[in-house]
Amino acid sequence: MNQASWNFAAPIFPEYSIDWVVDELDEFALRTGDAFQVSEEVKADLRSIHSFWHGRTHEDEVNAHITQEILDAQEQGLIHRGGISNSGDGHIIPNHEKLFSHGYRGLINEMKLRLLDESLTDRQRLFYDCSIVCLEGALDYIKRYRPILKEMAERTADPERRQEFERMAELSLTLLEGPVTTFYEGVMAAYITHVEAYS
């Protein structure tokens, strides 16, 4: 299965981002890595739709709602938005603040409360039901790390590393069953959330 009609080509999604594509059209074939061959006809087609998509893309929507906190973090080199802002909604940053203050269990409870609203449409009810199933599955997934971490603790010769594995093993039983209470737990919660999102 090919993504494009010939080798060294790729699909373009103007609804995600268009400005950088048009800016680099004449340079794609000259790149040292990921070089793409773009015909003059395709270049003309892309340039012809540029004005329509300018200001209407996913990237434009992200930039319109970006917080100063995120901009500051990017300027300090703490995060790199790069392609994340122009690659579609699948590349998102979870609401860590809510994750830390509620945990998955808190989100499940919030959805159960919302399901009591008799004015919900069938589609909304299905969304909350499915979200609960997914979050319950995520909590089960986290707990499945416990025996693996216990085994890793037993196998390691480094006492400090063994202690870390044992601590993670115990934490896997309660992680995201409620609010995050320590920095260590917060790091684990953030990491496991990203692992689950891209698994």
Residue, then its C-alpha position, 0 to 999 in steps of 0.5 A: m500500500n502506497q501513500a502517494s502515486w509514485n516513489f519519493a512522494a507523500p500525501i498533503f493534508p492542507e487542512y492540517s497546515i499549508d503555509w510551510v508546504v507552499d514555502e518549501l515546495d521548491e526545496f522538497a527535492l533538495r533536502t538531505g533527508d526525506a526528499f520528495q519529488v514534486s511535479e510543477e503541476v502539483k506545485a501549481d495545484l498546491r499554490s492555487i489552494h493556499s489562499f483558501w486554507h490560509g487561516r483555516t487550518h488545524e495549525d491556525e486553530v492551535n495557534a489561536h488558542i495557545t497559552q502564554e505558558i506553552l509559548d514560554a515553555q517552547e521559548q525556554g526549550l522545554i517543549h518542541r511543538g514542531g509538527i505537533s501543531n500541524s499534524g492533526d488532532g491525533h497529536i494533542i497534549p493531554n490536560h495534565e492539570k486535570l489529569f493530576s487533580h482527578g486521575y482516571r477514576g475522577l474522570i470516570n466518576e465525572m462521566k457517570l454523573r453526566l450520564l444522569d442528565e436525562s437531556l443527553t442525546d444517544r450520541q452523547r450517552l454513547f460517548y460517555d459510556c465508551s470513555i468510561v470503558c476506555l478509562e477503566g481499561a487504562l486503569d487495568y493496563i497500569k495494574r498489569y505493570r506490577p508483576i513485570l516491575k516486581e520481576m525487574a526488581e528481583r533481577t537487578a543487582d543495583p540496590e537503588r534501581r531495585q528500590e525504584f522498580e519496587r516503588m513503581a510496582e506498588l504505585s502501579l496499584t493506585l496510579l490514577e485511581g485518584p489525584v496525583t500526590t507527589f512529583y514522582e507519581g506525577v511523572m509516572a502519570a504523565y508518562i503512562t498517559h502518553v504511552e497509552a495514547y500512542s499504544 
